[in-house]
Amino acid sequence: MSVMGKCRSCGAEVVWVKTRSGRSMPLDAVNPNAGNVRIVDNVAHVGADGSGHYVSHFSTCPEADQWRRR
C-alpha cells in the first residue's frame, strides 16, 4: 500500500511504497508518469528510463546521501 508523506530532509511530497525485497522506497509525488518506477499490486518495480510512472526520491533529493544505507 502506498502512503503519502513528506521528505524529512527537503520537505518534498513523496509517496512511500515497498520494494520487492520489502524495503520502503520514497517516490516523488510530483510529475507522475515521467519516471522509471511502476507500482504493481502495491509493490515498486524499477525499470528502464521512461518505463514507469514515478521517480525515486533518492535521485532528486539534495540530502539523499544521509539516508542511504551503506
C-alpha positions in Angstrom: 0.0 0.0 0.0 1.4 3.4 -0.9 1.3 6.2 1.6 1.7 10.0 1.0 4.2 11.9 3.2 6.9 14.5 3.2 10.7 14.0 3.0 12.2 14.8 6.4 15.2 16.4 4.7 13.9 18.6 2.0 10.1 18.7 2.7 9.1 17.5 -0.8 5.9 15.5 -1.2 6.7 11.8 -1.5 4.8 8.5 -2.0 6.1 5.7 0.2 5.9 2.2 -1.3 7.5 -1.2 -0.7 10.1 -2.7 -3.0 10.0 -6.4 -4.0 12.5 -7.1 -1.2 10.2 -5.4 1.4 12.2 -2.2 1.9 10.4 1.2 2.0 11.1 3.4 -1.0 10.2 7.1 -1.4 9.0 8.3 -4.8 8.5 11.9 -6.0 4.8 12.7 -5.8 5.0 15.5 -8.4 5.2 14.8 -12.2 3.9 11.2 -12.1 4.1 9.4 -15.4 7.6 10.6 -16.0 10.0 8.1 -14.4 11.2 4.5 -14.3 9.3 3.1 -11.3 5.9 1.4 -11.7 3.7 0.3 -8.8 2.1 -3.1 -9.4 0.0 -4.7 -6.7 1.3 -2.1 -4.2 5.0 -3.1 -5.0 7.6 -0.8 -6.7 9.2 -2.2 -9.8 12.2 -0.3 -11.2 12.8 -0.5 -15.0 14.4 1.5 -17.8 14.0 5.2 -18.0 10.6 6.2 -19.3 9.1 2.8 -18.4 7.3 3.8 -15.2 5.2 6.5 -13.6 7.3 7.7 -10.7 10.9 8.8 -10.0 12.8 7.6 -6.9 13.1 10.5 -4.5 16.7 9.3 -3.7 17.6 10.5 -7.2 16.2 14.0 -6.7 16.6 14.8 -3.0 19.5 17.1 -2.3 20.0 15.3 1.1 19.7 11.7 -0.2 23.2 10.6 0.8 22.3 11.0 4.5 19.5 8.4 4.2 21.2 5.8 2.0 22.2 2.6 3.6 25.9 1.9 3.4 
